[in-house]
Amino acid sequence: MHPDRYYWMSDIYPTGAMDGYIRTALDRAHVVRDLYRRVSNVQHPDTWHPVLVICEQCGKVGTTIVTRWDGERVYYECRANLVTWAAGCGHSGWVAPFGGRAKLPWNLEWAAQWSLFGVTIEPCGKDLATAGGSRDRSDAIAREVFEREPPINVAYEFLNIGGRKMSTSKGRGAAAHRIVEVIPPEQLRTLFIRPRPNHAIEFDPEGTDAIPRLFDEFDKLADATAGRPVKGELAPGFESVFRYALRDAGADVAAEAAAFRPNFGHLAFLAQVPGADIPARMADEKGAPLDAHERAILDERLAAARAWLESYAPDRARMAVRETTPEEAGALDDEQRAFLGALAGAVVPGPDHDGAASGPAGGDAWQTAIFATAAGLGLPPGRAFAALYLAFLGRPNGPRAGWLLAGLEPAFVARRLREVAAPDATMGPAGGAA
């Protein structure tokens, strides 16, 4: 769905477009009171009429109550104690409730909007769709007051943070203005489009890898749509999810899917490497210069990665590669050292051993080399990754190791691996990291 127009009821009421619905609701006030009792067990006095007048004296609308209707005008009171969250001024009088001088209560307005805009389907949150809730009341109003069938209802689930419904009023959730700084539109659309409406969305960005995983999922959809091989299963309709996630409804889907997109986790690491020429690194990873669109994608993702590091990233994602071999690497055992030495063989030296060395092409290729080397030596993956992190970061954990190594100069990687692998290694300088 790509809406091209937004409607504000504050603009529509003054045009008179809602006047007919206001008149109908007032003429059938007894029907409205009865269905409120039947559907939701909400008791309104027999003098209550379903319209909210804007007080002519104080301008408030939530503090007014209408008690009479003569066919053209309503009698209203602006009561001091009608609601707990505002105090009325005490004014009362007769007024014609048309042309923006009054509005319908929420459930009646919702039902009137369906007729006004010709709505045929409208999802709503499951809290509104409970028995006797707002949706049931509005459905009954549509049928019994405005004499039309309500639109098809699709109740959707909640957005859960840490397994619990997001509630910013309770301090549980993420502010929209912060999230859009970290998650670009296409990835944010993917978050909401990918699950079925009746499945809760589990998303906890604070101190987790949820945001990098969201980028990875979008990239997987792009790869699959472009016909590139992907790991893991793909849900049916993945091409549609990718198409609807694109911000431009008229975009060339095939061209978008084929575009080079740098791995988010890799960018988050490179953003922390002093002096790293990130555009050049990405061009090398692609194997060709980035075009203008791909450069725009890179810039957007790099800004998002930096914002993620500042606001949501777990501590393990924030790092600095040690310029000298970490003392902590001295705790590695012989099996781990043998693994590092074998992995150093993945780096191909340049001509005469003096030119630029080259390693596996990108994070995925490094990750494959890590697993293959560990498996060949019978070393459990957990111990293999711990060895790499200690060798480069001086701690037993970190980002995905393949992208960590892909972000460093291959010659530096090879020197560090061989130095730490040496049985009699003395921790010391191993050259620059970038």
N, C-alpha and C positions, 0 to 999 in steps of 0.2 A: 504494500500500500504506500503510495506516494502522494499525500494530500497536497493540493495546490491552492487551497483556500481555507481560511480559518474563520469561524463564526464566533462572535462575542454577543452573548445575550444582552449585555448592556447597550449594544448598538442596535439590536433587533427590536427590543421593546418600544423605543421611541418611534419606530417606523409604523407602528400599528399592526405589524404582522402577527402579534400575539393576541390582539384584541378579541378575535373570535373565540379563541380558546378560553380566555378569561371570562367572557360572557357565558359560554357553555358551562364552565365550571361553577359559576355563580348560580345559573339557572338550575343546575342539578346538584346543588350543595347537599341536599338531603341524601342523594345517592352516594356522594363522596363520603359523608359521615358514616353511612351504613357500611360501605365496603371497608373503611378503616377498621370498624368494629369487627366485621366478619373475617377479614383477611389477617389482620395484625393485632386484634384485641386492643386497638388504640381508641380510647373514649374521648370524643369531643362533645362539648355541650351543644344542645340543639340550636343555639344562636350562632355557632361558629360557622364562618364562611371561608372557603379555600382561596384566599387571596391576601397578599401582603402589600399594604399601601405604604408609600414613602411619605412620612410625616411632613406636612406642609410647614411645620414650625422648626423642628430640629433636624429633619432630613434623614432620620433613622428609618430602617425598614423592619428590622428584626424585633422591634419593641411594639409593633402595632398589631391590633386584632380587629377584624371586621365582624360586626354582629348583625348588620341589616343590609338588604339589597332591594332597591325599588325598581329594578329593571334598567336603570341608567346610572344611578349613583349608589355608592356604599357608605355606610356610616362606620367610622373607625375610631378607635381610641389608642393613643400612644401611652401605654401603661408603664409606670415606674418599675413594677415588680413582675412583669410578664416573663422575663428570662433572667437567668443569674449572671450572664456575661455582659449585660448592658442595661442602662436605666432609661426609660422613656421620659418624655418631658411633661406628660399629662394632657397634651392637646387632644381635642376630639373634633369631629365634624363630618360633613358630607362631602364626597368628592367623586367625580367620574374616574373609574380605575383604568382608564385607557391611555394610549399614547405615551407610555413610559411612566405613568404616575403610580403604577403598582406592578407587582410580579406574582407569578404563581409559586406556591410552595414547591419544594424540590421534587417530590414524586409526581405532582401534576405537571410541572414544567418538563420533566423527563418524558412523560407520556406525550405531551403536546409536541415536543421536538421531533418525535418519531413521525408524526403526521406532517409537521412543518417541513422537514427535510426529506421526507419519503424514505425513512430508514427501513431496511429489510432484514438486517442482521446487526446485532449489537452485543458483543461480549461484555461481561462484567466480572468483577472479582467475586470469589465464592462467598465472601462475607456478605455481599449484597444479595446473593442468590439463595440464601438460606430460607427455609419455609417461613412465610409470614414476613419476610424482609422487604427491603426497598423494591427489589425487582418484582416480587409478587404483587405489591401494592400498585406499582406503575402498570403492570400487565392488566390488572383488574380495572384500573382507571382508563386505560386505552380502550378496553372492550365496552365497559359500562357507561363511561362518560363521553368519550370522544368517538365511540362506535367504530373502532377499527381493530384488526388483529395486531397484537404487538409483534415486533420483529423477533426473529429467531434468536434465542439466547444461547451463548456459549460461555459457561462459567469457567473462569481461569483461576489457576492456583496462585499462591503467594510467591514473592521473592524472599527467600530465606537467607539470613546471614548467620552462619554458624549453626544451622539447623533450626533457627527460630525466625518467625516472621519479622521482616525489617520494620522498624519503628523508630524514625528519627526523633520523635517526641520522647522516647525512652532511651535515647542515646545509642540505639542499635541500628547501624546502617552506615551508609556513605552518602555524603551530600552530593547532589547532582553536579554542582559547579566544580567540585573537585574531581569527580569521576570523569567528566568530559575532558579534563586536562590530561588524563592518563590513558583513556580509552577512546580512540577515534570512532567516528560514526559507524563505520562498517563493522568493526568488531563489537561495538555496543549493540547494533542491530542483530548480530549473530547470537549474542547472549539471549535475546528475547525470542528470536525466531526459531532457534534450533529445537527446543522442547515442545511437546504437544501441550496445548492449552491447559489440560487437566493434570499436568505434571508440575510440581513445584520447581522453581529455579533455585538451585543451591549455589550461592556465590558469596564468598568471604574474601575480600581483597586484602584485608589488613594482615600484614606479616606472612603472606602466603604466596604461592606461585600461581594463584588463580588467574591473574591478568596475563602473565606470559602464556599460560595454557590456552587462554581464550584466543590470543594471536595465533598460536600453533594450530588450533582447531580451524580458524578461518583459512590459514594457509593450506591446511590439509584439504579443505573444501575446494580451494582454488586448484591445487594440484590434481585432484580427482576430476574436476570439471575439465581441466586441460588434457586429461588422459595420461598424466604422469603417474608412476607407481606411488602408492601410499602404504603406510604401515597401519595395521589394525583394520577393524571393520568400519564400514560406512553405512550410515542409516539410509533407508530408502528416501529418495527425493533430495539427495544432497545437492544436486545441480540447482534445484529450485531455491534451497536455502541460500546458496551462494548468490544467486541472481537477486533475490529479494534483500540480501544484506548490502548490496551495492548502493551507494548513496545516490547515484544517477540512474533514474528509471530508464533512460534511453541509452545507457552504456552498451558498448559492444561486449557481451558477456565472454565470448571466446578470447578477445584481446585482453580483457581484464584478468581472466584466468591464466593466460600465458605470461603476464607481466612478472618480472623478477621482484620478489619480496624478501628482504633480508630477515633472518630469524631474529625475533625480538630479544631472546635471551642473549644471543651473540652481541647485539647492539648494546644491551645493558652492560655487558662486560667491556666492550670496546670504548664505551663512554667513560670508563674509569681508567683507561690506559693513556697516560700522558703522551701527547704528541702523535697519537694514532691518526693516520690519514684514512678516516672511515670511508669516504666515497671511493678512494682508490682500492681499499680492501674489498669493498662490495663489487666493484667492477672486476677485480681479479676473481672473486667467487663466482660471479656470473659468467666470466669468460669473455666479456665484451663490454664496451662502455654502456653506462646506464642512459636510457633515453630520458626525455624531459619528464614524462609521467612517472617513470621508475625513480628518478631523483626526487620528485615530490613525495612519493611514498616513503623513500628513505628519510627525508627530512621530517616528515610527520611522525614516523616511528621512532626516530632518534629523540625527538622532543618528548614523545610519550615515555620512552625508556628512562630519560633523565628525570621526568616528573615522577615516574614509578619509584625510582631509586630514592628520591627525596621524601616520598610520602607513604608508600605502601610496602616496599620491598622488605623481605625478611633479612635479618642480619647476615645470613650466609651469602646473600646476593651482593652485599657490599664488600668490596675486597680491594686489595692491592697486591699485585705480584711482587714478591720479594726480589730486589735487585741482586742480592747475594743469596746463596743457598741457605735456606732456613736451618737453624740449629735443630728444630723439631724433627727434621728429616733424619737425624741421627738415630731415631728410635725405630726405623724401618728394619725388618728382618731380611734374611737372605732371599727368601722367595719374592718378596716385594721388590728388592733391588734387582733381582734377575728379570722381573717383569718390566721394570723401567728401562733396563738395558736393552731388552728385546724390542720394546716399543720405539726406542731411539732409531731402530732400523727402518721405521716408517718414513723417516726424513731422508730425502735423496739429496746428497751434496751437489753443489754446482760444479762446473767444469774445473778441473785441477784442484778441486776442493777449496777454491777461493771465491768462486762466483756465488750467486744467490742460491741458497738451498730451497727445496720445495718439499712440502708435506702433503698429506691427504687434502683433497680439495673441499674444504668446508667442515662444519661441525658434524654433520651426519657421517662423513667419511672418517673423521677422526674417531667418532664414537664407535663405528664399526671396527676400526683397527684396535681400539682399546679392548672391546669384548673378545675379538678374535685372538689377540695376543694373550689375554688372561686365560681364555679357554685352552689355548695350546699349551700353557704351562700348568693347567689345573689349579689356577688361583681363583678363588671366589671373587666375583665382581666387586663386592663391597670392600674387600681388602685392596683390590687393584685401584679403585677410585680413591681410597684413603691415601694410598701411596702417592698418587698424582697430586692430590691437594696438599699434602705435607711437603712435597718437593717444590711446589711453586708458590703456595700461599702460607705455608707454615701452620696449617690447621687441618684437621681430618675431614672437613666437609667444605662444600662450596657449590658453585653453579654447575650446570652440566659440563662434564670434563671435556667433551669433544669440542664444545664451543669455546671453552677456556683456551685450549691449545690452538684452535683455529684463529684466535685473535692475536696470537703471538708470532713473532718472526720464527720461521722453521729452524733457522740455524741456532737461535737462542734455545728453542725447545730441545733440540738434539743435544746441545752442550749441557743443559741442566740435567736431562735424563741420564746422560752418561756419567756426569759428575756424581750424582746421587747414587747411581748404580755401582760405582767403584767400591769394592770391599773395604778398602782403606781410605775411603773418601774423607777429606777434611773439609768441613763446611767453610765456604769462602766465596769469592766473586765468581759469577758465571756469565758476565756480560750483561748488556742492557736487555730490557724486556720488550722494547718496541723499536 
